[in-house]
Amino acid sequence: MVSVKTAEEVKKIAEASQIVAIILQELSTSVKSGMSTEEINTMAENMLKKYGARPAFKGYRGYPASICVSINDEIVHGIPSPKRIIKDGDIVSLDFGVLMNGFFGDAAITVPIGRISETAEYLLKTTKESLNLAIKEAKVGNRLYDISSAVQEYAERNGFSVVRDFVGHGIGRALHEDPQIPNYGQKGKGIKLEKGMVFAVEPMINEGDYRIKIDADGWTARTLDGSLSAHFEHTIVVDYDHGIVLSKVN
């Protein structure tokens, strides 16, 4: 069942989401070549302490860290490690969530490290824009898959593919709520959107094939063909003209 949040609930989700946004913004300027992904996890945890919030991912279904750090062909759920070192030319996806006052916030960015390839630049630009287009579709009276098709159409028009094994989701008192929001689908299908529905919309776009494989750690998902993957995510609330982004720095 898809819940419609009250104004007070949306406010609390926004508070959690803004913490996520602030920390991701700080990390985006701090992540550098030579740094381990475990260092990024430590930085995120230290930043979070001053807000009195809890990491949403740590312990979730057994996930061992506070942030997901995924590099190059890794799509999502990369586990931070002292042995995983970031290099110049990498693209690094940072997926982070927090629990604050009983409500969750969730967002993701993909960060270029040093000088990246033109293909990587175009992939990041396309993925970010596909998210923007999806948010515009998150308005009262539209259908859920209007969001999904906006991602798919833009990504495929630009020569990329959308991951089908992972989806966006509702969010609020739980990290993952109904509905599931795939990044592909037929426009005009799905539930009718109502003001106050809160979603985490998260395009995951691959340079090559959309298929994936999971590493032996049981978490890290990467492209089957070894091509690059980018991930951007916002927590948003459905409104009359377009979705309103909650996971941004005010």
Backbone torsions as a table, in degrees:
resi	resn	phi	psi	omega
1	MET	NA	133.0	-179.5
2	VAL	-91.5	121.5	-177.5
3	SER	-91.9	148.7	172.7
4	VAL	-103.1	123.8	-175.6
5	LYS	-83.2	147.9	172.3
6	THR	-75.4	166.8	178.5
7	ALA	-59.8	-37.3	179.7
8	GLU	-68.2	-39.6	177.7
9	GLU	-65.7	-41.7	177.7
10	VAL	-61.3	-39.7	179.2
11	LYS	-61.1	-41.5	-179.1
12	LYS	-71.5	-37.9	174.8
13	ILE	-63.2	-38.7	178.4
14	ALA	-63.3	-39.3	179.2
15	GLU	-62.4	-44.3	177.9
16	ALA	-65.8	-41.4	-176.6
17	SER	-68.1	-33.9	178.6
18	GLN	-68.5	-33.5	174.4
19	ILE	-62.6	-44.7	176.7
20	VAL	-57.1	-46.8	-177.6
21	ALA	-62.3	-42.9	-179.6
22	ILE	-62.9	-45.5	-178.4
23	ILE	-67.1	-42.2	177.3
24	LEU	-63.1	-37.7	178.1
25	GLN	-63.7	-43.0	178.8
26	GLU	-65.2	-41.5	179.2
27	LEU	-65.1	-36.4	-177.1
28	SER	-61.0	-28.3	179.2
29	THR	-96.4	-8.0	-176.9
30	SER	-102.5	-25.9	-177.7
31	VAL	-70.1	125.8	-174.1
32	LYS	-139.2	161.5	174.2
33	SER	-57.7	137.9	-179.7
34	GLY	95.3	-12.1	-179.6
35	MET	-85.0	144.7	174.4
36	SER	-86.6	156.4	178.6
37	THR	-68.6	-25.2	175.1
38	GLU	-65.5	-36.0	176.9
39	GLU	-61.4	-37.4	178.3
40	ILE	-64.3	-42.6	178.0
41	ASN	-60.2	-43.5	179.6
42	THR	-64.2	-42.3	177.9
43	MET	-59.9	-45.2	-179.2
44	ALA	-62.5	-43.3	179.6
45	GLU	-64.4	-41.0	179.7
46	ASN	-66.5	-39.0	177.6
47	MET	-64.1	-36.8	-175.2
48	LEU	-69.3	-28.4	-174.8
49	LYS	-57.7	-36.2	-175.4
50	LYS	-72.4	-12.6	-179.5
51	TYR	-96.6	-8.8	-178.3
52	GLY	68.4	24.0	180.0
53	ALA	-106.2	166.6	179.4
54	ARG	-111.8	147.0	173.6
55	PRO	-67.2	133.4	-176.0
56	ALA	-76.3	-29.5	-171.2
57	PHE	-88.7	-28.6	-172.9
58	LYS	-64.2	117.7	-178.3
59	GLY	88.1	-8.4	-180.0
60	TYR	-69.1	114.0	-176.0
61	ARG	53.0	28.2	177.2
62	GLY	89.5	4.8	179.3
63	TYR	-64.5	131.5	-168.3
64	PRO	-88.4	-4.0	-173.1
65	ALA	-128.2	175.6	-178.2
66	SER	-93.6	-19.6	-178.6
67	ILE	-138.5	149.5	173.0
68	CYS	-96.9	127.6	179.8
69	VAL	-123.0	111.8	-173.2
70	SER	-121.5	128.9	-171.4
71	ILE	-115.0	131.1	171.8
72	ASN	58.2	-100.3	-177.1
73	ASP	-84.3	-2.8	175.7
74	GLU	-80.0	127.0	-175.0
75	ILE	-84.9	-56.7	-178.9
76	VAL	-151.1	165.9	169.3
77	HIS	68.2	23.1	173.4
78	GLY	-63.6	125.7	-178.0
79	ILE	-84.9	125.1	178.0
80	PRO	-57.1	141.7	-177.4
81	SER	-148.9	143.5	175.5
82	PRO	-67.3	-16.7	-178.7
83	LYS	-90.6	-12.0	-177.0
84	ARG	-94.2	105.4	-173.4
85	ILE	-105.4	131.9	179.5
86	ILE	-78.5	140.8	-178.2
87	LYS	-123.7	158.2	174.8
88	ASP	-59.4	134.9	-178.8
89	GLY	96.3	-9.9	177.9
90	ASP	-73.9	156.4	162.4
91	ILE	-114.5	133.9	-171.2
92	VAL	-123.9	116.8	178.5
93	SER	-91.0	129.2	-179.7
94	LEU	-117.5	115.4	-179.1
95	ASP	-115.9	122.9	-170.5
96	PHE	-142.1	143.0	176.5
97	GLY	-143.1	154.7	177.8
98	VAL	-135.2	157.9	172.6
99	LEU	-115.2	121.8	-177.0
100	MET	-138.9	121.9	177.8
101	ASN	53.4	37.9	173.8
102	GLY	86.9	3.3	-178.3
103	PHE	-131.0	149.8	-175.8
104	PHE	-102.8	151.2	167.8
105	GLY	-131.2	150.8	-172.1
106	ASP	-152.5	135.3	177.8
107	ALA	-159.3	164.7	178.8
108	ALA	-149.2	150.2	174.5
109	ILE	-138.7	158.2	171.0
110	THR	-118.5	125.9	-170.3
111	VAL	-109.9	130.3	173.3
112	PRO	-79.8	139.3	179.3
113	ILE	-109.0	112.9	-179.0
114	GLY	64.3	-139.8	-179.1
115	ARG	-91.3	117.6	-179.9
116	ILE	-106.9	167.1	-177.9
117	SER	-69.8	160.2	177.1
118	GLU	-61.6	-37.4	178.0
119	THR	-62.3	-44.1	178.9
120	ALA	-63.1	-42.9	177.8
121	GLU	-58.5	-45.2	-178.6
122	TYR	-67.0	-36.6	176.8
123	LEU	-63.0	-45.9	179.3
124	LEU	-62.8	-45.1	-180.0
125	LYS	-61.3	-44.1	-178.7
126	THR	-66.2	-42.5	-179.3
127	THR	-64.8	-43.4	178.7
128	LYS	-63.4	-42.3	-179.5
129	GLU	-69.5	-34.3	177.4
130	SER	-63.0	-35.0	175.4
131	LEU	-66.2	-44.5	178.8
132	ASN	-59.2	-42.6	179.8
133	LEU	-66.8	-37.1	177.7
134	ALA	-64.1	-41.1	-179.4
135	ILE	-63.2	-36.1	178.0
136	LYS	-62.9	-26.9	-179.3
137	GLU	-84.2	-8.8	-176.2
138	ALA	-84.9	63.7	-176.6
139	LYS	-126.8	156.1	-176.7
140	VAL	-55.0	131.7	178.1
141	GLY	95.2	-21.1	174.6
142	ASN	-74.1	171.9	177.3
143	ARG	-105.0	155.6	-175.6
144	LEU	-55.6	-43.2	-175.4
145	TYR	-76.9	-2.7	168.2
146	ASP	-64.0	-35.7	175.0
147	ILE	-65.0	-48.4	-177.1
148	SER	-62.1	-46.8	-175.8
149	SER	-67.9	-29.3	178.1
150	ALA	-62.1	-40.7	177.5
151	VAL	-66.1	-52.2	-175.2
152	GLN	-60.8	-48.0	-175.8
153	GLU	-61.8	-43.1	-177.9
154	TYR	-70.3	-43.5	-179.3
155	ALA	-62.6	-47.6	-176.6
156	GLU	-71.1	-33.1	176.8
157	ARG	-62.5	-28.0	-179.5
158	ASN	-97.6	12.9	171.4
159	GLY	89.0	12.1	-179.1
160	PHE	-112.0	175.8	178.6
161	SER	-123.7	155.4	179.5
162	VAL	-104.0	136.8	177.1
163	VAL	-66.6	136.2	-176.7
164	ARG	-109.5	-11.8	-176.0
165	ASP	-86.2	-15.7	179.6
166	PHE	-127.8	148.5	-172.3
167	VAL	-136.9	162.7	167.1
168	GLY	-74.5	-178.7	-170.2
169	HIS	-164.3	160.8	167.8
170	GLY	-68.0	159.6	-178.3
171	ILE	-153.3	149.5	179.9
172	GLY	175.1	-109.5	176.0
173	ARG	-72.1	-20.2	173.6
174	ALA	-117.7	152.1	179.9
175	LEU	-65.6	-42.1	178.6
176	HIS	-120.2	113.2	177.1
177	GLU	-120.6	169.7	170.1
178	ASP	-67.3	148.5	1.9
179	PRO	-94.5	165.8	165.8
180	GLN	-77.6	140.6	-176.0
181	ILE	-124.6	91.0	178.5
182	PRO	-67.3	160.2	177.8
183	ASN	-94.2	21.2	175.2
184	TYR	-149.3	153.5	178.6
185	GLY	156.9	173.1	-175.8
186	GLN	-93.6	123.9	178.1
187	LYS	-54.9	139.8	178.8
188	GLY	90.2	-2.0	-180.0
189	LYS	-106.1	163.9	177.5
190	GLY	95.0	177.9	-178.3
191	ILE	-63.9	153.6	174.8
192	LYS	-78.4	135.4	-176.6
193	LEU	-81.0	138.9	179.8
194	GLU	-122.8	149.6	177.9
195	LYS	-59.1	131.1	178.9
196	GLY	100.5	-7.8	171.6
197	MET	-71.1	137.0	-177.3
198	VAL	-119.2	127.4	-175.3
199	PHE	-127.7	150.5	164.4
200	ALA	-103.6	106.8	-178.2
201	VAL	-98.4	127.3	-171.1
202	GLU	-146.4	85.4	173.8
203	PRO	-60.0	132.6	170.7
204	MET	-121.6	111.8	-169.6
205	ILE	-118.9	132.1	-179.4
206	ASN	-105.0	146.5	175.0
207	GLU	-64.6	-38.7	-176.6
208	GLY	-114.7	-124.0	-176.8
209	ASP	-69.8	149.4	-179.1
210	TYR	-79.4	-14.0	-174.5
211	ARG	-71.9	155.7	-173.4
212	ILE	-128.2	170.2	167.8
213	LYS	-142.2	154.4	-178.7
214	ILE	-109.2	132.7	179.5
215	ASP	-67.2	170.2	-179.1
216	ALA	-63.4	-20.4	178.7
217	ASP	-71.3	-8.9	178.0
218	GLY	81.7	-1.5	-177.5
219	TRP	-122.4	-53.8	-171.5
220	THR	-62.5	118.3	177.8
221	ALA	-102.9	132.1	179.8
222	ARG	-135.0	163.7	179.9
223	THR	-66.3	140.1	-178.7
224	LEU	-64.0	-35.0	-176.5
225	ASP	-94.7	4.2	177.7
226	GLY	79.3	9.1	179.7
227	SER	-78.6	165.5	-178.9
228	LEU	-68.6	154.6	175.5
229	SER	-140.1	142.9	178.7
230	ALA	-125.8	153.9	-173.3
231	HIS	-145.1	122.1	172.0
232	PHE	-130.0	143.1	-176.0
233	GLU	-147.8	142.3	170.4
234	HIS	-133.7	147.2	166.1
235	THR	-89.0	126.2	-174.0
236	ILE	-133.1	160.8	173.1
237	VAL	-120.0	136.6	178.7
238	VAL	-68.3	133.5	177.5
239	ASP	-137.8	-173.2	-170.6
240	TYR	-71.3	-43.1	-174.7
241	ASP	-97.4	-28.1	-179.1
242	HIS	-174.4	169.4	174.8
243	GLY	-69.0	145.5	176.9
244	ILE	-104.2	125.0	-177.2
245	VAL	-76.4	124.8	177.4
246	LEU	-95.3	-26.5	-176.1
247	SER	-93.9	61.2	175.8
248	LYS	-135.1	157.4	-179.9
249	VAL	-79.8	117.9	-179.2
250	ASN	-83.1	NA	NA
